[in-house]
Amino acid sequence: MIRRLTACIAAMTLALLMMAVVLAGAARAQERGGAGMEQEVTVDGGAAPLYGSLLTPNEARPGPAVLLIAGSGPTDRDGDSTMPGVRPANLKLIAQGLAGAGVTSLRYDKRAIGKSAPAALNEADLRFATAVDDAVLFARLLKRQPQVTCVILLGHSEGALIAALAAQKIETCGVIEVSGAGRPLGVVLRQQLAAQQLPPPLMAQIETALSELEHGRQVANIPGLEALFRPSVQPYLISQLTIDPAKALAAVKAPVLILQGDNDLQVSVQDARLLAAARPDARLVIVPGMNHVLKSAPTDRAGNLATYADPGRPLAPGVMEAILAFVRSAAR
């Protein structure tokens, strides 16, 4: 049972280790093709450089630009993961779609991920606020680019919460939350772990541990649950557990788009509705058949998850249309 539990929560643990990149300044042109020129950009990340991609349309015009913020776990600038079977390239596809419509974008490898791997912090030093601060620095860099009049923050999955919190620290002309949770992490973890039908004594230990962490108190490790409750990761857990995504979005002063699929195995339509209730003026778009990685997917679990490994599968119909309509409204 413990072995099965560890495997079940491995993905959630990776989600708790995410960090965003600090980025500034442009570097050499890396590739040219399609509808724009992509440049690799770097900044001193302390122990090692940090990396990202600035995609500028061939026919760049003055207007908003979009900062793409990746989701949880070991997810890189393109939306791909080091986890087996997770290479949807969804952020890269969004960036290319934006470039095709004449919109500049910036996406980045998170600290400790992709080319930014050498810049990893000690696990005990990880805090959720650092990811938010990193996104703020990216937004400031993007705002300084030629032809960029303002910045829209687009966050996917956990990146949606980062976008909402970053928008409270900088001037932005919009926030796009894509497949973002509408409930605090503690609520989500309880639901996910309960769904594993764990023995009641183990669930009681988990509940006690989560409650203590939510009150800012570290706990003894639970044998077999080191992936989730090891001492070195607890400060990060404490920093995120009580953040309410709905309240964070309610505090955003900029216009908001909430984009959610009705075939998402990780985040529900109800999450999107909770976010929309916190921001009644937001535009809520539910994309039929779209799963968590923004692809059209079958309803069966195996078929749904298979799309995670298919970077050649296009974004679900309606995704780019909703994003571009929001960008155009920000331009006006």
C-alpha positions in Angstrom: 0.0 0.0 0.0 2.8 2.4 0.9 4.6 1.7 -2.3 1.5 2.3 -4.3 0.8 5.5 -2.4 4.3 6.8 -3.0 3.9 6.2 -6.7 0.5 7.9 -6.7 1.8 11.1 -5.1 5.1 11.3 -6.9 3.7 13.7 -9.4 2.2 15.9 -6.7 5.6 16.0 -5.0 7.2 17.2 -8.2 4.5 19.9 -8.3 5.7 21.1 -4.9 9.3 21.6 -6.1 8.6 24.0 -8.8 10.4 27.3 -9.1 10.4 30.0 -11.7 13.4 31.5 -13.6 14.8 35.0 -13.0 15.4 36.4 -16.5 16.7 39.7 -18.0 18.3 40.9 -21.1 18.4 39.5 -24.6 21.1 37.2 -26.1 21.9 35.9 -29.5 19.3 34.9 -32.0 18.8 31.2 -31.8 16.4 30.3 -34.6 14.2 31.9 -37.2 11.2 30.2 -38.7 7.5 30.2 -38.9 5.9 33.5 -37.9 8.7 34.9 -35.8 12.3 35.0 -34.5 13.1 33.1 -31.3 15.9 34.4 -29.2 17.5 32.6 -26.2 17.8 35.0 -23.3 19.8 34.6 -20.1 20.5 36.2 -16.8 22.7 35.6 -13.9 20.8 33.2 -11.7 23.4 33.1 -8.9 25.0 29.7 -9.1 24.4 29.5 -12.9 22.7 31.3 -15.7 18.9 31.0 -16.2 17.4 30.6 -19.7 14.2 31.5 -21.6 12.9 32.1 -25.1 11.7 35.4 -26.5 9.6 34.9 -29.6 9.1 38.0 -31.7 6.8 38.1 -34.7 8.4 38.8 -38.1 6.0 41.7 -38.4 6.1 43.0 -34.9 3.7 45.9 -34.2 3.2 48.0 -31.0 0.9 46.1 -28.6 0.6 43.8 -25.7 3.0 40.9 -25.2 2.3 37.7 -23.3 4.4 36.1 -20.5 3.9 32.3 -20.4 4.2 30.8 -16.9 4.6 27.0 -16.8 2.7 24.7 -14.4 3.8 22.5 -11.6 6.5 19.9 -11.5 9.6 19.6 -13.7 8.0 21.5 -16.5 10.1 23.5 -18.9 9.6 26.6 -21.1 7.7 24.6 -23.8 5.3 22.9 -21.3 7.2 19.6 -21.5 8.2 17.6 -18.4 11.0 15.3 -17.4 8.3 12.9 -16.2 7.7 10.0 -18.7 4.9 10.6 -21.1 4.5 14.3 -20.5 5.6 16.2 -23.6 2.6 18.2 -24.9 4.6 21.3 -26.0 1.5 23.3 -25.1 3.3 26.5 -24.1 5.4 26.4 -27.3 2.3 25.9 -29.3 0.7 29.0 -27.6 3.8 31.0 -28.3 3.8 30.0 -32.0 0.1 30.8 -32.2 0.7 34.3 -30.7 3.6 34.9 -33.1 1.4 34.0 -36.0 -1.0 36.7 -34.9 1.7 39.3 -34.5 2.0 39.0 -30.7 5.4 38.8 -28.9 5.8 36.2 -26.1 8.3 35.1 -23.5 8.5 31.6 -21.9 11.1 30.3 -19.6 12.7 27.3 -17.9 12.0 27.3 -14.2 14.8 27.3 -11.8 16.2 23.8 -11.5 14.4 22.8 -14.8 15.7 22.4 -18.3 18.7 24.5 -19.2 18.3 26.4 -15.9 18.9 23.1 -13.9 22.3 24.2 -12.6 20.7 27.2 -10.8 18.7 25.0 -8.4 18.3 26.2 -4.8 18.6 23.9 -1.8 15.2 22.2 -1.4 14.9 23.6 2.2 15.2 27.2 0.7 12.4 26.8 -1.7 9.4 29.1 -1.2 6.3 29.7 -3.4 6.9 33.5 -3.2 10.2 33.1 -5.1 8.3 31.8 -8.1 6.1 34.8 -8.0 9.1 37.2 -7.7 10.7 35.4 -10.7 7.6 35.9 -12.8 7.6 39.6 -11.9 11.2 39.9 -13.1 10.3 38.2 -16.4 7.4 40.6 -16.9 9.6 43.6 -16.4 12.1 42.2 -19.0 9.3 41.6 -21.5 7.9 45.1 -21.0 11.3 46.6 -22.0 11.2 44.9 -25.4 10.7 47.0 -28.5 7.0 47.4 -29.6 5.7 46.0 -26.3 3.2 48.4 -24.8 2.1 46.2 -21.9 2.3 42.7 -20.6 -0.3 40.0 -20.1 0.4 37.2 -17.7 -0.7 33.8 -18.8 -0.3 31.0 -16.3 -1.0 27.3 -16.9 -2.0 25.0 -14.0 0.0 26.1 -11.0 1.3 28.9 -13.1 -2.2 30.4 -13.0 -1.8 31.1 -9.3 1.7 32.6 -9.9 0.2 34.9 -12.5 -2.5 36.1 -10.2 0.0 36.9 -7.4 2.5 38.4 -9.7 -0.2 40.7 -11.1 -0.6 42.2 -7.7 3.1 43.4 -7.7 3.4 44.9 -11.2 1.4 46.8 -13.7 -0.2 44.4 -16.2 -2.9 44.7 -18.8 -4.4 41.3 -18.2 -4.2 37.9 -16.6 -5.1 34.6 -18.3 -5.6 31.6 -16.0 -5.5 28.4 -17.9 -6.5 25.1 -16.2 -5.9 26.8 -12.8 -7.1 25.4 -9.5 -9.8 27.3 -7.7 -9.1 25.8 -4.2 -6.1 26.0 -1.9 -3.5 23.3 -2.2 -4.4 21.8 1.1 -8.0 21.2 0.0 -6.7 19.7 -3.3 -4.2 17.4 -1.6 -6.9 16.1 0.8 -9.2 15.3 -2.1 -6.5 13.6 -4.2 -5.2 11.5 -1.3 -8.7 10.5 -0.2 -9.4 9.3 -3.7 -6.6 6.7 -3.2 -8.7 4.9 -0.6 -5.9 4.8 1.9 -6.3 3.1 5.3 -8.1 5.3 7.8 -5.1 5.4 10.3 -2.8 6.7 7.5 -5.4 9.3 6.4 -5.6 10.5 10.0 -1.8 11.0 10.0 -2.0 12.9 6.7 -4.8 15.1 8.1 -2.8 15.9 11.2 0.3 16.7 9.2 -1.6 19.0 6.7 -3.3 20.8 9.5 -0.1 21.5 11.3 1.6 22.7 8.2 -1.3 25.0 7.4 -0.7 26.6 10.8 3.0 27.1 9.9 4.3 24.2 12.0 6.6 21.5 10.7 5.9 17.9 11.5 7.7 14.6 11.8 8.0 12.7 8.6 5.4 10.0 7.9 7.1 6.7 7.0 6.3 5.9 3.4 5.3 9.5 2.6 8.7 11.0 2.4 7.9 12.2 -1.1 5.3 14.6 0.3 6.2 15.3 3.9 10.0 15.0 4.1 11.4 17.8 6.4 13.3 19.6 3.6 10.1 20.2 1.5 7.9 21.3 4.4 8.9 25.0 4.4 7.8 25.1 0.7 4.5 23.4 1.6 3.9 25.9 4.4 4.5 28.8 2.0 1.8 27.5 -0.4 -0.8 25.5 1.5 -3.0 28.3 2.6 -2.9 30.5 -0.5 -6.5 30.7 -1.8 -6.4 31.0 -5.6 -9.9 32.5 -5.8 -8.9 35.3 -3.3 -5.6 35.8 -5.2 -7.6 36.3 -8.4 -10.1 38.6 -6.8 -7.2 41.0 -5.8 -6.1 41.3 -9.4 -7.0 44.8 -10.8 -6.4 43.9 -14.5 -8.9 42.2 -16.8 -9.1 38.4 -16.4 -9.7 35.5 -18.8 -10.4 32.0 -17.2 -9.8 29.2 -19.7 -10.8 25.6 -18.7 -11.4 22.3 -20.5 -14.4 20.1 -19.5 -12.3 17.0 -20.0 -9.5 17.8 -17.5 -8.5 15.0 -15.2 -6.5 17.3 -12.9 -8.6 20.5 -12.5 -12.3 20.6 -12.7 -14.8 23.0 -14.4 -15.9 23.7 -10.8 -12.5 25.1 -10.1 -12.9 27.5 -13.0 -16.4 28.5 -11.7 -14.9 29.2 -8.2 -12.4 31.5 -9.9 -15.1 33.2 -11.9 -17.2 33.7 -8.8 -14.3 35.6 -7.2 -14.1 37.8 -10.4 -17.6 38.2 -11.8 -16.3 40.5 -14.4 -13.9 37.9 -15.8 -14.5 36.2 -19.1 -15.0 32.4 -18.5 -14.4 30.1 -21.4 -15.1 26.4 -21.1 -13.5 24.5 -24.0 -15.4 21.3 -24.9 -13.3 18.2 -24.9 -10.1 19.9 -23.8 -7.9 18.2 -21.2 -5.3 19.6 -18.7 -2.6 20.0 -21.3 -4.9 21.9 -23.7 -5.5 19.1 -26.2 -8.7 17.6 -27.4 -8.9 14.2 -25.7 -11.1 11.2 -25.3 -13.0 10.8 -22.1 -11.4 7.5 -21.0 -8.4 8.0 -18.7 -5.9 6.1 -20.8 -6.7 7.9 -24.0 -6.8 11.3 -22.2 -3.3 10.8 -20.7 -2.0 9.5 -24.1 -2.3 13.1 -25.4 0.2 14.3 -22.9 2.9 12.6 -24.9 1.9 14.0 -28.3 3.6 17.3 -29.0 2.4 17.1 -32.6 -1.3 17.2 -31.5 -2.5 20.8 -31.9 -4.1 22.8 -29.2 -7.8 22.2 -28.8 -10.1 24.3 -31.0 -11.0 27.4 -29.2 -7.9 27.8 -27.1 -6.0 30.3 -29.3 -9.2 32.0 -30.4 -10.0 32.9 -26.7 -6.5 33.9 -25.9 -6.1 36.1 -29.0 -9.5 37.8 -28.5 -8.4 38.7 -24.9 -5.1 40.0 -26.2 -6.8 42.2 -28.8 -9.2 43.6 -26.1 -6.1 44.5 -24.0 -4.7 46.3 -27.0 -7.8 48.4 -27.3 
